[in-house]
Amino acid sequence: MNKDVPLPKVRIDEAWLDLRYHLEWTKGRGTVVFVAVSSRDQVQDLRSRANLFASRLDLPWTEPPEEELPQWLAKNLPIPGVLWLDLWSKNNREKVLRELNELRSRLAGNGAGCLVLCGPTALLAEAANEAVDLWSIRSLAQVVSLAGVPGDEDEILRTDLENLKVDVDSYSSAWSVILPTEMRDTETSALLRDVDTARRILGTDPIAARNFVEASPHRRSELGQILFSLVLAEAAGLLDDVESVQVYLSRCLDLSAEFPYSFRSQICDAALQIGITFGAIDVATRVGDYLLSIYRDSAEVLGTPQSRRDLAYALNNAGDVARLRGDLDVAGQVYGESLDICRDLVVLLGTPQSRRDLAYALNSVGNVAFDRGDLDVAGQVYGESLDICRDLVRVLGTPQSRRDLSVSLDSVIKVEEKLGNTNRVADLLAEKAALQDHS
């Protein structure tokens, strides 16, 4: 590409996907990447994603101090893995570019990894003029746009996406956030409509959902950044971009920290649900531990059935996160504590909801036993859960009770398949088919 031809600007998610693919495809080879951004926030955003991805690929990550950076480069190049240079400062940037131009032969030699130079939009022109040889060996160059005030093109895009046909069998965004009364007004109502639209098209086309968020006139408000970060995290998850899931969820958690607890707790629940769904272990652990601490304190102070139910729910979530990490000992411990609470609440209350909670807790304990290969224990607790779910279908006959029974049947079926009980499996599959026909 001619150095005088400007690069097209791309959104930050597009820039990250290109950088992510580059890091994956060129692992272990010396490459040079230029990334020009519009704000310091974008520097931090891309750095966080790249750092997480490098960790997942077991690539060494090096981010040297800005002080005396040219001398550091002369002494330490080549560097394996990812070498990330923040070149926001103009004076430092010119010196570093000139030094790298002299050291360019080291960037492709043995032991070299990916050198990422990230700075303001002026970076590319300065590199092309001040470090011509370095610029000529670049593997990737990007210009990241800054989301601004929506224009006519955004409005056309919004209209097209609002009318996008949705696949009813696709991923369905399931989290729920109810705004406190003091946060509701005309502007937030319009924001929530945009959030609902983006969530509606997520499963059909996550990139379209992401583009709709970018085109929303409400995306720059603080509340908009929080709620849209949840949507963008889901879109990233559907695109198998776990690093962006973590970044977006961390962002919405940080932004919601000063909001009322009734709102913040819902954001935490949503972030935890999304984190578990898409394997964002770090942020799921952070949120799970926080919620467990809150609900445990509340149960100790209040001791009410509802506070104890909330604790059981938090324990079950903590177990899900531990299981996601592969820590079955911790998962079994917290699932067991949740199960004990649920059994007590069934004795105390005896309500359909308390029995449903017990069935769910039993299924979680069964999952750990199954993961450990303990089919006897798994079959026992799955079977107890199945008995409860069958009874709730007889008593309630609701769509939810039938869905619960279907999940419970699947759990028992997988144990019977492992045991080779083909006749039992056939009976259970027939029961599930009849259940679906009834639905």
Contacts in CASP RR format, 6 or more apart in sequence:
PFRMAT RR
TARGET T0000
AUTHOR 0000-0000-0000
METHOD contacts of the structure
MODEL  1
MNKDVPLPKVRIDEAWLDLRYHLEWTKGRGTVVFVAVSSRDQVQDLRSRA
NLFASRLDLPWTEPPEEELPQWLAKNLPIPGVLWLDLWSKNNREKVLREL
NELRSRLAGNGAGCLVLCGPTALLAEAANEAVDLWSIRSLAQVVSLAGVP
GDEDEILRTDLENLKVDVDSYSSAWSVILPTEMRDTETSALLRDVDTARR
ILGTDPIAARNFVEASPHRRSELGQILFSLVLAEAAGLLDDVESVQVYLS
RCLDLSAEFPYSFRSQICDAALQIGITFGAIDVATRVGDYLLSIYRDSAE
VLGTPQSRRDLAYALNNAGDVARLRGDLDVAGQVYGESLDICRDLVVLLG
TPQSRRDLAYALNSVGNVAFDRGDLDVAGQVYGESLDICRDLVRVLGTPQ
SRRDLSVSLDSVIKVEEKLGNTNRVADLLAEKAALQDHS
1 7 0 8 1.000
1 141 0 8 1.000
3 128 0 8 1.000
3 132 0 8 1.000
3 135 0 8 1.000
4 128 0 8 1.000
6 143 0 8 1.000
7 36 0 8 1.000
7 124 0 8 1.000
7 141 0 8 1.000
7 142 0 8 1.000
7 143 0 8 1.000
8 143 0 8 1.000
9 143 0 8 1.000
9 144 0 8 1.000
9 145 0 8 1.000
10 18 0 8 1.000
10 142 0 8 1.000
10 143 0 8 1.000
10 144 0 8 1.000
10 145 0 8 1.000
11 144 0 8 1.000
11 145 0 8 1.000
11 147 0 8 1.000
11 210 0 8 1.000
11 214 0 8 1.000
12 37 0 8 1.000
12 42 0 8 1.000
12 45 0 8 1.000
12 46 0 8 1.000
12 144 0 8 1.000
12 145 0 8 1.000
13 210 0 8 1.000
13 232 0 8 1.000
13 236 0 8 1.000
13 244 0 8 1.000
15 35 0 8 1.000
15 46 0 8 1.000
15 142 0 8 1.000
15 144 0 8 1.000
16 45 0 8 1.000
16 46 0 8 1.000
16 49 0 8 1.000
16 50 0 8 1.000
16 241 0 8 1.000
16 243 0 8 1.000
16 244 0 8 1.000
17 239 0 8 1.000
17 241 0 8 1.000
18 140 0 8 1.000
18 142 0 8 1.000
19 33 0 8 1.000
19 35 0 8 1.000
19 46 0 8 1.000
19 49 0 8 1.000
19 50 0 8 1.000
19 116 0 8 1.000
19 140 0 8 1.000
19 142 0 8 1.000
20 49 0 8 1.000
20 50 0 8 1.000
20 53 0 8 1.000
20 241 0 8 1.000
20 243 0 8 1.000
22 31 0 8 1.000
22 33 0 8 1.000
22 114 0 8 1.000
22 139 0 8 1.000
22 140 0 8 1.000
23 50 0 8 1.000
23 53 0 8 1.000
23 54 0 8 1.000
23 57 0 8 1.000
23 59 0 8 1.000
23 82 0 8 1.000
23 114 0 8 1.000
24 53 0 8 1.000
24 57 0 8 1.000
26 114 0 8 1.000
26 139 0 8 1.000
27 57 0 8 1.000
27 59 0 8 1.000
28 59 0 8 1.000
28 80 0 8 1.000
28 81 0 8 1.000
28 111 0 8 1.000
28 113 0 8 1.000
29 112 0 8 1.000
29 113 0 8 1.000
29 114 0 8 1.000
30 78 0 8 1.000
30 107 0 8 1.000
30 108 0 8 1.000
30 109 0 8 1.000
30 111 0 8 1.000
30 112 0 8 1.000
30 113 0 8 1.000
30 114 0 8 1.000
30 115 0 8 1.000
31 107 0 8 1.000
31 113 0 8 1.000
31 114 0 8 1.000
31 115 0 8 1.000
31 139 0 8 1.000
31 140 0 8 1.000
32 107 0 8 1.000
32 114 0 8 1.000
32 115 0 8 1.000
32 117 0 8 1.000
32 134 0 8 1.000
32 137 0 8 1.000
32 138 0 8 1.000
32 139 0 8 1.000
33 114 0 8 1.000
33 115 0 8 1.000
33 116 0 8 1.000
33 117 0 8 1.000
33 138 0 8 1.000
33 139 0 8 1.000
33 140 0 8 1.000
33 141 0 8 1.000
33 142 0 8 1.000
34 117 0 8 1.000
34 123 0 8 1.000
34 124 0 8 1.000
34 127 0 8 1.000
34 135 0 8 1.000
34 138 0 8 1.000
34 140 0 8 1.000
34 141 0 8 1.000
34 142 0 8 1.000
35 46 0 8 1.000
35 116 0 8 1.000
35 117 0 8 1.000
35 118 0 8 1.000
35 119 0 8 1.000
35 123 0 8 1.000
35 141 0 8 1.000
35 142 0 8 1.000
35 144 0 8 1.000
36 119 0 8 1.000
36 120 0 8 1.000
36 121 0 8 1.000
36 122 0 8 1.000
36 123 0 8 1.000
36 124 0 8 1.000
36 141 0 8 1.000
36 142 0 8 1.000
36 143 0 8 1.000
36 144 0 8 1.000
37 43 0 8 1.000
37 46 0 8 1.000
37 118 0 8 1.000
37 119 0 8 1.000
37 120 0 8 1.000
37 121 0 8 1.000
37 144 0 8 1.000
38 120 0 8 1.000
38 121 0 8 1.000
38 144 0 8 1.000
38 145 0 8 1.000
38 146 0 8 1.000
39 146 0 8 1.000
40 88 0 8 1.000
42 144 0 8 1.000
42 146 0 8 1.000
43 86 0 8 1.000
43 88 0 8 1.000
43 118 0 8 1.000
43 119 0 8 1.000
45 247 0 8 1.000
46 118 0 8 1.000
46 144 0 8 1.000
47 63 0 8 1.000
47 84 0 8 1.000
47 86 0 8 1.000
47 118 0 8 1.000
48 243 0 8 1.000
48 246 0 8 1.000
48 247 0 8 1.000
48 250 0 8 1.000
49 243 0 8 1.000
49 244 0 8 1.000
49 247 0 8 1.000
50 82 0 8 1.000
50 84 0 8 1.000
50 116 0 8 1.000
50 243 0 8 1.000
51 61 0 8 1.000
51 84 0 8 1.000
52 242 0 8 1.000
52 243 0 8 1.000
52 246 0 8 1.000
52 247 0 8 1.000
52 282 0 8 1.000
53 243 0 8 1.000
54 60 0 8 1.000
54 61 0 8 1.000
54 81 0 8 1.000
54 82 0 8 1.000
55 61 0 8 1.000
56 242 0 8 1.000
56 243 0 8 1.000
59 80 0 8 1.000
59 81 0 8 1.000
59 82 0 8 1.000
60 79 0 8 1.000
60 80 0 8 1.000
60 81 0 8 1.000
60 82 0 8 1.000
61 81 0 8 1.000
61 82 0 8 1.000
61 84 0 8 1.000
62 79 0 8 1.000
62 81 0 8 1.000
62 82 0 8 1.000
62 83 0 8 1.000
62 84 0 8 1.000
63 83 0 8 1.000
63 84 0 8 1.000
63 85 0 8 1.000
63 86 0 8 1.000
64 72 0 8 1.000
64 73 0 8 1.000
64 76 0 8 1.000
64 83 0 8 1.000
64 85 0 8 1.000
65 72 0 8 1.000
66 86 0 8 1.000
66 89 0 8 1.000
66 92 0 8 1.000
69 85 0 8 1.000
69 92 0 8 1.000
69 95 0 8 1.000
69 96 0 8 1.000
70 95 0 8 1.000
70 96 0 8 1.000
70 98 0 8 1.000
70 99 0 8 1.000
73 96 0 8 1.000
73 99 0 8 1.000
73 100 0 8 1.000
73 103 0 8 1.000
74 99 0 8 1.000
74 103 0 8 1.000
77 103 0 8 1.000
77 106 0 8 1.000
77 107 0 8 1.000
77 112 0 8 1.000
78 106 0 8 1.000
78 107 0 8 1.000
78 109 0 8 1.000
78 110 0 8 1.000
78 111 0 8 1.000
78 112 0 8 1.000
78 113 0 8 1.000
79 111 0 8 1.000
79 112 0 8 1.000
79 113 0 8 1.000
79 115 0 8 1.000
80 111 0 8 1.000
80 112 0 8 1.000
80 113 0 8 1.000
81 113 0 8 1.000
81 114 0 8 1.000
82 113 0 8 1.000
82 114 0 8 1.000
82 116 0 8 1.000
83 113 0 8 1.000
83 114 0 8 1.000
83 115 0 8 1.000
83 116 0 8 1.000
84 116 0 8 1.000
84 118 0 8 1.000
85 96 0 8 1.000
85 115 0 8 1.000
85 116 0 8 1.000
85 117 0 8 1.000
85 118 0 8 1.000
86 118 0 8 1.000
86 119 0 8 1.000
87 93 0 8 1.000
87 96 0 8 1.000
87 97 0 8 1.000
87 117 0 8 1.000
87 118 0 8 1.000
87 119 0 8 1.000
87 123 0 8 1.000
88 119 0 8 1.000
88 120 0 8 1.000
90 122 0 8 1.000
93 119 0 8 1.000
93 123 0 8 1.000
93 126 0 8 1.000
94 126 0 8 1.000
94 130 0 8 1.000
96 117 0 8 1.000
97 117 0 8 1.000
97 126 0 8 1.000
97 127 0 8 1.000
97 130 0 8 1.000
97 131 0 8 1.000
97 134 0 8 1.000
98 130 0 8 1.000
98 131 0 8 1.000
100 107 0 8 1.000
100 115 0 8 1.000
100 117 0 8 1.000
100 131 0 8 1.000
100 134 0 8 1.000
101 130 0 8 1.000
101 131 0 8 1.000
101 132 0 8 1.000
101 133 0 8 1.000
101 134 0 8 1.000
104 133 0 8 1.000
104 134 0 8 1.000
104 137 0 8 1.000
106 112 0 8 1.000
107 115 0 8 1.000
107 134 0 8 1.000
107 137 0 8 1.000
108 137 0 8 1.000
117 123 0 8 1.000
117 127 0 8 1.000
121 143 0 8 1.000
124 141 0 8 1.000
124 143 0 8 1.000
127 134 0 8 1.000
127 135 0 8 1.000
128 135 0 8 1.000
147 214 0 8 1.000
147 219 0 8 1.000
147 220 0 8 1.000
148 220 0 8 1.000
149 217 0 8 1.000
150 215 0 8 1.000
150 216 0 8 1.000
150 217 0 8 1.000
154 214 0 8 1.000
154 215 0 8 1.000
154 217 0 8 1.000
155 215 0 8 1.000
157 211 0 8 1.000
157 212 0 8 1.000
157 215 0 8 1.000
158 212 0 8 1.000
158 215 0 8 1.000
158 216 0 8 1.000
161 197 0 8 1.000
161 201 0 8 1.000
161 208 0 8 1.000
161 209 0 8 1.000
161 211 0 8 1.000
161 212 0 8 1.000
161 215 0 8 1.000
162 197 0 8 1.000
162 212 0 8 1.000
164 201 0 8 1.000
164 204 0 8 1.000
164 205 0 8 1.000
164 208 0 8 1.000
165 204 0 8 1.000
166 200 0 8 1.000
166 201 0 8 1.000
166 203 0 8 1.000
166 204 0 8 1.000
167 203 0 8 1.000
167 204 0 8 1.000
170 202 0 8 1.000
170 203 0 8 1.000
170 204 0 8 1.000
171 202 0 8 1.000
171 203 0 8 1.000
171 234 0 8 1.000
171 238 0 8 1.000
172 203 0 8 1.000
173 199 0 8 1.000
173 200 0 8 1.000
173 202 0 8 1.000
173 203 0 8 1.000
173 231 0 8 1.000
173 234 0 8 1.000
174 273 0 8 1.000
175 230 0 8 1.000
175 269 0 8 1.000
175 270 0 8 1.000
175 273 0 8 1.000
175 274 0 8 1.000
176 266 0 8 1.000
176 270 0 8 1.000
177 227 0 8 1.000
177 263 0 8 1.000
177 266 0 8 1.000
177 267 0 8 1.000
177 270 0 8 1.000
178 266 0 8 1.000
179 188 0 8 1.000
179 192 0 8 1.000
179 263 0 8 1.000
180 260 0 8 1.000
180 262 0 8 1.000
180 263 0 8 1.000
182 260 0 8 1.000
183 223 0 8 1.000
183 259 0 8 1.000
183 260 0 8 1.000
183 263 0 8 1.000
187 218 0 8 1.000
187 221 0 8 1.000
188 223 0 8 1.000
190 218 0 8 1.000
191 216 0 8 1.000
191 218 0 8 1.000
191 221 0 8 1.000
191 223 0 8 1.000
191 224 0 8 1.000
191 227 0 8 1.000
192 227 0 8 1.000
194 212 0 8 1.000
194 213 0 8 1.000
194 216 0 8 1.000
194 218 0 8 1.000
195 224 0 8 1.000
195 227 0 8 1.000
195 228 0 8 1.000
195 231 0 8 1.000
197 212 0 8 1.000
198 209 0 8 1.000
198 212 0 8 1.000
198 213 0 8 1.000
198 216 0 8 1.000
198 228 0 8 1.000
198 231 0 8 1.000
199 209 0 8 1.000
199 231 0 8 1.000
199 234 0 8 1.000
201 208 0 8 1.000
201 209 0 8 1.000
201 212 0 8 1.000
202 209 0 8 1.000
202 231 0 8 1.000
202 234 0 8 1.000
202 235 0 8 1.000
202 238 0 8 1.000
203 209 0 8 1.000
203 238 0 8 1.000
206 234 0 8 1.000
206 235 0 8 1.000
206 236 0 8 1.000
206 237 0 8 1.000
206 238 0 8 1.000
206 239 0 8 1.000
207 235 0 8 1.000
207 239 0 8 1.000
209 231 0 8 1.000
209 234 0 8 1.000
209 235 0 8 1.000
210 232 0 8 1.000
210 235 0 8 1.000
213 219 0 8 1.000
213 228 0 8 1.000
213 231 0 8 1.000
213 232 0 8 1.000
213 235 0 8 1.000
216 228 0 8 1.000
218 224 0 8 1.000
219 225 0 8 1.000
219 228 0 8 1.000
222 255 0 8 1.000
225 251 0 8 1.000
225 252 0 8 1.000
225 255 0 8 1.000
226 252 0 8 1.000
226 255 0 8 1.000
226 256 0 8 1.000
226 259 0 8 1.000
226 267 0 8 1.000
227 252 0 8 1.000
229 248 0 8 1.000
229 249 0 8 1.000
229 251 0 8 1.000
229 252 0 8 1.000
229 255 0 8 1.000
230 248 0 8 1.000
230 249 0 8 1.000
230 252 0 8 1.000
230 267 0 8 1.000
230 270 0 8 1.000
230 271 0 8 1.000
230 274 0 8 1.000
232 244 0 8 1.000
232 248 0 8 1.000
233 244 0 8 1.000
233 245 0 8 1.000
233 248 0 8 1.000
233 249 0 8 1.000
233 252 0 8 1.000
233 271 0 8 1.000
233 274 0 8 1.000
233 275 0 8 1.000
233 278 0 8 1.000
233 280 0 8 1.000
234 274 0 8 1.000
234 278 0 8 1.000
236 242 0 8 1.000
236 243 0 8 1.000
236 244 0 8 1.000
236 245 0 8 1.000
236 248 0 8 1.000
236 278 0 8 1.000
237 244 0 8 1.000
237 245 0 8 1.000
237 277 0 8 1.000
237 278 0 8 1.000
238 278 0 8 1.000
242 278 0 8 1.000
242 279 0 8 1.000
242 280 0 8 1.000
245 274 0 8 1.000
245 275 0 8 1.000
245 278 0 8 1.000
245 279 0 8 1.000
245 280 0 8 1.000
245 283 0 8 1.000
246 280 0 8 1.000
246 282 0 8 1.000
246 283 0 8 1.000
249 271 0 8 1.000
249 274 0 8 1.000
249 275 0 8 1.000
249 280 0 8 1.000
249 283 0 8 1.000
249 287 0 8 1.000
250 283 0 8 1.000
250 286 0 8 1.000
252 267 0 8 1.000
252 271 0 8 1.000
253 267 0 8 1.000
253 268 0 8 1.000
253 271 0 8 1.000
253 283 0 8 1.000
253 286 0 8 1.000
253 287 0 8 1.000
256 263 0 8 1.000
256 264 0 8 1.000
256 267 0 8 1.000
256 268 0 8 1.000
257 264 0 8 1.000
259 267 0 8 1.000
265 291 0 8 1.000
265 294 0 8 1.000
268 287 0 8 1.000
268 288 0 8 1.000
268 290 0 8 1.000
268 291 0 8 1.000
269 291 0 8 1.000
271 283 0 8 1.000
271 287 0 8 1.000
272 284 0 8 1.000
272 287 0 8 1.000
272 288 0 8 1.000
272 291 0 8 1.000
272 317 0 8 1.000
272 321 0 8 1.000
274 280 0 8 1.000
275 283 0 8 1.000
275 284 0 8 1.000
275 287 0 8 1.000
276 284 0 8 1.000
276 317 0 8 1.000
276 320 0 8 1.000
276 321 0 8 1.000
276 324 0 8 1.000
279 324 0 8 1.000
281 321 0 8 1.000
281 324 0 8 1.000
281 325 0 8 1.000
284 321 0 8 1.000
284 324 0 8 1.000
285 321 0 8 1.000
285 325 0 8 1.000
288 314 0 8 1.000
288 317 0 8 1.000
288 318 0 8 1.000
288 321 0 8 1.000
289 318 0 8 1.000
291 314 0 8 1.000
291 317 0 8 1.000
292 311 0 8 1.000
292 314 0 8 1.000
292 315 0 8 1.000
292 317 0 8 1.000
292 318 0 8 1.000
292 334 0 8 1.000
294 314 0 8 1.000
295 307 0 8 1.000
295 310 0 8 1.000
295 311 0 8 1.000
295 313 0 8 1.000
295 314 0 8 1.000
296 311 0 8 1.000
296 314 0 8 1.000
298 307 0 8 1.000
298 310 0 8 1.000
298 311 0 8 1.000
299 307 0 8 1.000
299 308 0 8 1.000
299 310 0 8 1.000
299 311 0 8 1.000
301 307 0 8 1.000
305 345 0 8 1.000
305 348 0 8 1.000
305 349 0 8 1.000
308 341 0 8 1.000
308 344 0 8 1.000
308 345 0 8 1.000
309 341 0 8 1.000
309 345 0 8 1.000
309 354 0 8 1.000
309 357 0 8 1.000
311 338 0 8 1.000
311 341 0 8 1.000
312 338 0 8 1.000
312 341 0 8 1.000
312 342 0 8 1.000
312 345 0 8 1.000
312 357 0 8 1.000
312 361 0 8 1.000
313 338 0 8 1.000
313 357 0 8 1.000
315 334 0 8 1.000
315 335 0 8 1.000
315 336 0 8 1.000
315 337 0 8 1.000
315 338 0 8 1.000
315 341 0 8 1.000
316 334 0 8 1.000
316 335 0 8 1.000
316 338 0 8 1.000
316 360 0 8 1.000
316 361 0 8 1.000
316 364 0 8 1.000
318 334 0 8 1.000
319 330 0 8 1.000
319 331 0 8 1.000
319 332 0 8 1.000
319 334 0 8 1.000
319 335 0 8 1.000
319 338 0 8 1.000
319 364 0 8 1.000
320 331 0 8 1.000
320 364 0 8 1.000
322 328 0 8 1.000
322 330 0 8 1.000
322 331 0 8 1.000
322 332 0 8 1.000
322 334 0 8 1.000
323 331 0 8 1.000
323 367 0 8 1.000
323 368 0 8 1.000
323 371 0 8 1.000
328 368 0 8 1.000
328 371 0 8 1.000
328 372 0 8 1.000
331 368 0 8 1.000
332 365 0 8 1.000
332 368 0 8 1.000
335 361 0 8 1.000
335 364 0 8 1.000
335 365 0 8 1.000
335 367 0 8 1.000
335 368 0 8 1.000
336 361 0 8 1.000
336 365 0 8 1.000
338 361 0 8 1.000
338 364 0 8 1.000
339 358 0 8 1.000
339 361 0 8 1.000
339 362 0 8 1.000
339 364 0 8 1.000
339 365 0 8 1.000
342 354 0 8 1.000
342 357 0 8 1.000
342 358 0 8 1.000
342 360 0 8 1.000
342 361 0 8 1.000
343 358 0 8 1.000
345 354 0 8 1.000
345 357 0 8 1.000
345 358 0 8 1.000
346 354 0 8 1.000
346 355 0 8 1.000
346 357 0 8 1.000
346 358 0 8 1.000
348 354 0 8 1.000
352 392 0 8 1.000
352 395 0 8 1.000
352 396 0 8 1.000
355 388 0 8 1.000
355 391 0 8 1.000
355 392 0 8 1.000
356 388 0 8 1.000
356 392 0 8 1.000
356 401 0 8 1.000
356 404 0 8 1.000
358 385 0 8 1.000
358 388 0 8 1.000
359 385 0 8 1.000
359 388 0 8 1.000
359 389 0 8 1.000
359 392 0 8 1.000
359 404 0 8 1.000
359 408 0 8 1.000
360 385 0 8 1.000
360 404 0 8 1.000
362 381 0 8 1.000
362 382 0 8 1.000
362 383 0 8 1.000
362 384 0 8 1.000
362 385 0 8 1.000
362 388 0 8 1.000
363 381 0 8 1.000
363 382 0 8 1.000
363 385 0 8 1.000
363 407 0 8 1.000
363 408 0 8 1.000
363 411 0 8 1.000
365 381 0 8 1.000
366 377 0 8 1.000
366 378 0 8 1.000
366 379 0 8 1.000
366 381 0 8 1.000
366 382 0 8 1.000
366 411 0 8 1.000
367 378 0 8 1.000
367 411 0 8 1.000
369 375 0 8 1.000
369 377 0 8 1.000
369 378 0 8 1.000
369 379 0 8 1.000
369 381 0 8 1.000
370 378 0 8 1.000
370 382 0 8 1.000
370 411 0 8 1.000
370 414 0 8 1.000
370 415 0 8 1.000
375 415 0 8 1.000
375 418 0 8 1.000
375 419 0 8 1.000
378 415 0 8 1.000
379 412 0 8 1.000
379 415 0 8 1.000
382 408 0 8 1.000
382 411 0 8 1.000
382 412 0 8 1.000
382 415 0 8 1.000
383 408 0 8 1.000
383 412 0 8 1.000
385 408 0 8 1.000
385 411 0 8 1.000
386 405 0 8 1.000
386 408 0 8 1.000
386 409 0 8 1.000
386 411 0 8 1.000
386 412 0 8 1.000
389 401 0 8 1.000
389 404 0 8 1.000
389 405 0 8 1.000
389 407 0 8 1.000
389 408 0 8 1.000
390 405 0 8 1.000
392 401 0 8 1.000
392 404 0 8 1.000
392 405 0 8 1.000
393 401 0 8 1.000
393 402 0 8 1.000
393 405 0 8 1.000
393 435 0 8 1.000
395 401 0 8 1.000
399 439 0 8 1.000
402 435 0 8 1.000
402 438 0 8 1.000
402 439 0 8 1.000
405 435 0 8 1.000
406 432 0 8 1.000
406 435 0 8 1.000
406 436 0 8 1.000
409 428 0 8 1.000
409 431 0 8 1.000
409 432 0 8 1.000
409 435 0 8 1.000
410 432 0 8 1.000
412 428 0 8 1.000
413 425 0 8 1.000
413 428 0 8 1.000
413 429 0 8 1.000
413 432 0 8 1.000
416 424 0 8 1.000
416 425 0 8 1.000
416 428 0 8 1.000
417 425 0 8 1.000
END
